[in-house]
Structures are given as C-alpha cells and as structure tokens.
Amino acid sequence: MLLGFAEGPAAPVAAHHVFGWFEQRERTLPTAVLMVGAAAGVAVAAPALGAVISHFGWRWAFGAAGLASLLWAVKGREGPLAPPVGSRARTEDAVCPEVPLRSVLLSPTFVTAALGSFAAYWVMSAKLTWLPDYLHTALGWDLRQAGAAVGGGAVANGVVLLAHGLLARRAALRGTGGRLSAGAGAGLLLLASAAAVALFATSGILWIKIPMMFGPMALALVMITVAQTSVARITPPSQRGVALGALVAVFALGGIVSPLILGGIVDSASTATAGYRNGWLVTAALLLITGLLAALFMRPEKDAKRLGVPESQATGVPVSH
C-alpha cells in the first residue's frame, strides 16, 4: 500500500515533467513515447529484477528500483518550458494568473477526456486480464498461443501510439493539424475501436476476429495520449500537475473496474462463451458512448479560450538553469 501511494503520482508527474520540454503542438509524440516507455520498462524490469531476486533476495528488487529512481532524481532537470518555482512562480502568477480548478475539472474537454481515457484504459485492462482466458476457453487455443497473442497485442498498442504521435508531430510541423480537432480525432478512433471490439465479439470467422486485436482495438489508446495533452492545454502550468493527476485518477479506475465487471458478466452467463460475448459488447458500448462525447465536446482550444488560458501560458514560461 505504501508503494502504491508513492507510485500513484508517477504517471502525471512524468507527463508534467515532459511537457516542460516541449511546446503544446509538439507534445503528442513525447507523451506517446512516455506511455510506450512505461510498458517497455515492465518488459525490461521483469527479467532484470528476476535476476536481482535470485542473487540478492526479493527485498533488493525494491531496493534496485529505488536506486534507479534516486539516480533519475539526481540527474534529471527541468525543461526550459517548465513552470518556475519560488519567487519566479509568484512573478508568473502575476502575469498569468491561475484559473479556478473547478472550472478546469468541470469543463467539457476535461470531462470527456477523462471518460474517453477511462474507456481506453478499460479496453487495455480487459485485454490483459481476460483475453488469454477467452482465447483459451472460447476459441480453444492453448495457453502458449493465447500468451503470444496477448504479447502481440501489446506490441500493437505501442506501434499505434508511436504512429499516431509521429503523424501528429508531422501535421503540427506542417501546420495542417487544424482540419480536425484533437477531441474529434480521438473520438473517431474510439468509435473505430468500438466497431472492432463489437466485430471481435460477434464474428465467428477466425481470420476476421483475430486481426481486430492487432491495431483496430488498440486505436482506443490514442485517447489517453490526446487526453493528457488536451488537459495540459486548458490548464495553466502552475496547476497542470493537479489537473493531470485528477485525469490519471479517473482513467486508472478502468484498470480496477474492467476486470471486475467483465468477470461478473462471464460468471452470470449460461456459458463462458456467451458471457465473454456480452462482456465485449458492453466494452464496445462504452467505447461508442465515450467516443461520441469526445468527438462532440472535447475542444481544448475552445475551452482554453473560455477559461482565459492562452497558448503561451499553457506552454509555460522559459526558465534558465
């Protein structure tokens, strides 16, 4: 529990730190790299910490992770666009005052970003927890095949995130990113993911069902990247950490609720196959609803203007080191 309390803020703090190095229009790709890096860290840490446990005991697994964190804390430094602290922060507040935090958290952009990223995290958690058993129980795959499919799906998640980040960066540099808002684009990807999940649940044709896992279902994860950059856009730098923390707190609940609800749906059905079909259709419905909400109401530029947060303020004031 103590580890969880300390680890919980890691994701929003990391995003807040990364945003101090990039302007608003360039933040999508670094955010995607940050998310992929977290997943890659698990892949690297698992065998590395296993070796540490074998040679030095399980306590040193925590010790090694702690030492790595201390090294980062010593070597890491704030970016040139990071919000200043101390007397410089008071100066910035005089030039760029804070906005009521309630106005940020109740804005259409924040609400729909939180709901959309909750649905995206729901899908990711469902694939990690229940997909192996579904492939084994409903489709008759052995555990090795199911594990390989889930691993391939995780790779597809990373590819989708990085591809979207590269495309967003290319559009920003070319000045062609304004034809479709961030919320509308992410909402449409949620809708595409909803269609893929529904097809995965209902199709009895294996060569149609399986490809849905590798790409189409992963499109929902783009919402988590877009949600973080959109919330950063509507929030002054001095309040960005709080807003990002609130966003992560909401969408991380998907990792708790998704396995419980899907498990309950499977248990309550007459057969496991029928239960899984119903569970995937509930997931598709969640993606459909949140995708429509995001496409219609997630407008970071509009809400930033309404809240009085100009782009220069959202980007941050350069600081010297």
C-alpha positions in Angstrom: 0.0 0.0 0.0 2.8 2.4 0.8 4.4 1.6 -2.6 1.1 2.3 -4.3 0.7 5.6 -2.5 4.2 6.6 -3.7 3.9 5.2 -7.2 0.4 6.6 -7.9 1.6 10.2 -8.8 4.4 8.8 -11.1 2.4 9.0 -14.3 1.0 12.6 -14.0 4.4 13.8 -12.6 6.2 12.3 -15.5 3.8 13.8 -18.0 4.0 17.2 -16.3 7.8 17.0 -16.5 7.9 16.0 -20.1 5.6 18.9 -21.0 8.3 21.3 -19.6 10.5 20.3 -22.6 8.0 20.7 -25.5 5.6 23.3 -26.8 1.9 22.4 -26.9 1.9 21.4 -30.6 4.8 19.0 -30.1 3.6 17.2 -27.0 1.7 14.3 -28.6 4.8 12.3 -29.7 6.7 12.7 -26.4 3.6 11.7 -24.5 3.2 8.6 -26.7 6.9 7.7 -26.1 6.3 8.1 -22.4 3.5 5.6 -22.4 5.4 3.2 -24.6 8.4 3.6 -22.3 6.3 2.6 -19.3 5.2 -0.6 -21.0 8.8 -1.3 -22.2 10.0 -0.7 -18.6 7.9 -3.7 -17.5 9.3 -5.9 -20.2 12.9 -4.9 -19.2 12.4 -4.9 -15.5 10.8 -8.3 -15.2 13.9 -10.3 -16.2 16.3 -7.8 -14.6 14.6 -7.9 -11.3 14.2 -11.6 -11.5 18.0 -11.9 -11.6 18.3 -9.5 -8.7 15.9 -11.6 -6.6 17.7 -14.8 -7.5 21.1 -13.4 -6.4 20.2 -11.0 -3.6 16.7 -11.7 -2.4 13.3 -10.1 -3.0 13.9 -7.1 -0.9 16.7 -5.9 -3.2 14.2 -5.9 -6.1 12.5 -2.9 -4.4 15.9 -1.5 -3.5 17.2 -1.6 -7.1 14.1 0.2 -8.3 14.5 2.8 -5.6 18.2 3.3 -6.5 17.2 3.8 -10.1 14.7 6.4 -9.1 17.2 8.2 -6.9 19.6 8.3 -9.9 16.9 9.9 -12.1 16.1 12.4 -9.3 19.8 13.5 -9.1 20.5 13.6 -12.9 17.1 14.8 -14.1 16.5 18.5 -14.6 13.5 20.7 -15.5 12.9 21.6 -19.1 13.2 25.2 -20.5 9.4 25.5 -20.6 8.7 24.1 -17.1 6.7 26.4 -14.7 9.0 28.3 -12.4 9.1 27.9 -8.6 9.7 30.2 -5.7 9.9 33.9 -6.5 9.8 33.3 -10.2 6.5 31.4 -9.7 5.0 34.5 -8.0 6.1 36.6 -10.9 4.5 34.3 -13.4 1.2 34.2 -11.4 1.1 38.0 -11.6 1.5 37.8 -15.4 -0.5 34.6 -16.0 -2.9 34.1 -13.1 -4.4 30.7 -12.2 -8.0 29.8 -13.1 -10.4 28.2 -10.7 -9.5 24.5 -10.7 -13.2 23.6 -10.5 -13.7 25.3 -13.9 -11.0 23.1 -15.4 -12.2 19.9 -14.0 -15.8 20.5 -15.0 -15.0 21.8 -18.5 -16.3 19.7 -21.4 -12.8 19.0 -22.5 -11.7 17.6 -19.2 -14.9 15.6 -18.5 -14.9 13.9 -22.0 -11.1 13.4 -21.9 -11.4 11.6 -18.6 -14.3 9.5 -19.8 -12.7 8.6 -23.1 -9.4 7.7 -21.5 -11.3 5.7 -18.9 -12.8 3.6 -21.7 -9.4 3.2 -23.4 -7.8 2.0 -20.2 -10.8 -0.3 -19.7 -10.0 -2.0 -23.0 -6.3 -2.3 -22.3 -7.0 -3.9 -18.9 -9.7 -6.2 -20.3 -7.2 -7.4 -22.9 -4.5 -8.1 -20.3 -6.7 -9.8 -17.7 -9.4 -11.7 -19.6 -8.3 -12.0 -23.2 -5.9 -15.0 -22.5 -8.7 -17.0 -20.8 -11.2 -16.0 -23.6 -8.8 -17.3 -26.3 -8.3 -20.5 -24.3 -11.9 -21.1 -23.2 -13.9 -19.8 -26.1 -11.6 -20.4 -29.0 -9.8 -23.5 -27.7 -6.3 -22.1 -28.0 -3.6 -23.5 -25.8 -2.0 -21.1 -23.2 1.1 -20.6 -25.2 -0.8 -19.4 -28.2 -3.0 -17.2 -26.0 0.0 -15.7 -24.4 1.7 -15.0 -27.7 -1.5 -13.3 -29.0 -1.7 -11.0 -25.9 2.0 -10.2 -26.3 1.4 -9.3 -29.9 -1.5 -7.1 -28.9 0.8 -5.2 -26.5 3.3 -4.6 -29.3 0.4 -3.4 -31.5 -0.5 -0.9 -28.7 3.0 0.6 -28.8 3.0 0.8 -32.6 -0.3 2.5 -32.7 0.7 5.1 -30.1 4.0 5.9 -31.8 2.4 6.1 -35.2 -0.2 8.5 -34.0 2.5 10.6 -32.3 4.6 10.8 -35.4 1.6 11.7 -37.6 0.5 14.4 -35.1 4.0 15.8 -35.0 4.2 15.9 -38.8 0.9 17.6 -39.1 1.9 20.2 -36.4 5.2 21.0 -38.1 3.4 21.3 -41.5 0.7 23.5 -40.0 -2.1 21.1 -41.2 -3.3 19.9 -37.8 -6.3 22.3 -37.6 -8.6 20.5 -40.0 -9.8 18.1 -37.3 -9.7 18.9 -33.6 -7.8 16.7 -31.2 -11.0 15.7 -29.5 -12.8 14.9 -32.7 -9.9 12.8 -34.0 -9.5 10.8 -30.7 -13.3 10.4 -30.5 -13.4 8.9 -34.0 -10.7 6.5 -33.1 -12.7 5.4 -30.1 -15.6 4.8 -32.4 -13.4 2.7 -34.7 -12.2 0.7 -31.7 -15.8 0.2 -30.6 -16.6 -1.3 -34.0 -13.5 -3.5 -33.8 -14.5 -4.8 -30.4 -18.0 -5.5 -31.5 -16.8 -7.4 -34.5 -14.3 -9.3 -32.4 -17.2 -10.3 -30.1 -19.7 -11.4 -32.6 -17.8 -12.7 -35.6 -17.4 -16.5 -35.8 -14.8 -16.2 -38.5 -11.3 -16.5 -37.1 -9.4 -14.6 -39.8 -11.8 -11.7 -39.1 -11.8 -11.9 -35.3 -8.1 -12.2 -34.6 -6.8 -9.2 -36.7 -9.1 -7.0 -34.6 -6.7 -7.4 -31.7 -3.7 -6.1 -33.6 -4.4 -2.5 -34.4 -8.2 -1.7 -34.6 -8.9 -2.4 -30.9 -5.6 -0.6 -29.9 -6.8 2.6 -31.6 -8.6 3.5 -28.3 -5.3 4.0 -26.5 -4.7 7.2 -28.6 -7.3 8.8 -26.4 -5.0 8.5 -23.3 -2.3 10.5 -25.1 -4.7 13.1 -26.5 -6.4 13.5 -23.2 -3.2 14.4 -21.4 -2.1 16.9 -24.0 -5.6 18.4 -24.1 -5.8 18.8 -20.3 -2.4 20.4 -20.4 -3.7 22.9 -23.0 -6.6 24.1 -20.8 -4.6 24.3 -17.6 -2.1 27.0 -16.5 1.4 25.5 -15.9 1.2 26.0 -12.2 -2.0 23.9 -12.0 -1.1 21.4 -14.6 0.2 18.7 -12.2 -3.1 18.7 -10.2 -5.2 18.5 -13.4 -3.1 15.7 -14.8 -3.2 13.9 -11.5 -7.0 14.1 -11.5 -7.2 12.8 -15.1 -5.0 9.8 -14.3 -7.0 9.1 -11.1 -10.2 8.9 -13.2 -8.9 6.7 -16.1 -6.9 4.4 -13.9 -10.1 3.3 -12.3 -10.7 1.5 -15.6 -8.0 -0.9 -14.6 -9.9 -1.8 -11.5 -13.5 -1.8 -12.7 -13.0 -3.5 -16.0 -11.8 -6.9 -14.8 -14.4 -7.0 -12.0 -17.4 -6.2 -14.3 -16.2 -8.4 -17.2 -15.7 -11.2 -14.7 -19.1 -10.7 -13.3 -20.7 -10.8 -16.7 -18.9 -14.0 -17.6 -19.9 -15.7 -14.4 -23.6 -14.7 -14.7 -24.0 -16.0 -18.3 -25.2 -19.5 -19.1 -21.8 -20.3 -20.8 -18.4 -18.8 -20.8 -18.6 -18.1 -24.5 -21.9 -16.2 -24.2 -20.5 -14.3 -21.1 -17.4 -13.2 -23.0 -19.5 -12.1 -26.0 -21.7 -10.0 -23.7 -18.7 -8.6 -21.9 -17.0 -7.5 -25.1 -20.3 -5.9 -26.3 -20.5 -3.9 -23.1 -17.0 -2.7 -23.7 -17.9 -1.8 -27.3 -20.9 0.2 -26.0 -18.7 2.1 -23.5 -16.3 3.0 -26.3 -19.1 4.1 -28.5 -20.7 6.4 -25.9 -17.4 8.0 -24.8 -16.2 8.3 -28.4 -19.3 10.2 -29.4 -19.0 12.5 -26.3 -15.3 13.2 -27.1 -16.0 13.9 -30.8 -18.7 16.4 -29.9 -17.5 18.1 -26.8 -13.7 17.7 -26.4 -12.4 21.0 -27.7 -9.2 22.0 -25.9 -8.7 25.2 -27.9 -12.3 26.4 -27.3 -12.2 25.6 -23.6 -8.8 27.2 -23.2 -10.1 30.4 -24.7 -13.2 30.3 -22.5 -11.0 29.8 -19.4 -8.6 32.5 -20.4 -5.6 30.2 -20.9 -3.6 31.5 -23.9 -1.3 29.0 -25.7 1.8 30.8 -24.3 0.5 30.3 -20.8 -0.3 26.6 -21.4 3.1 26.1 -22.9 4.9 27.7 -20.0 7.4 30.4 -19.4 11.0 29.5 -20.2 13.3 29.2 -17.2 17.0 29.4 -17.0 19.3 26.8 -15.4 
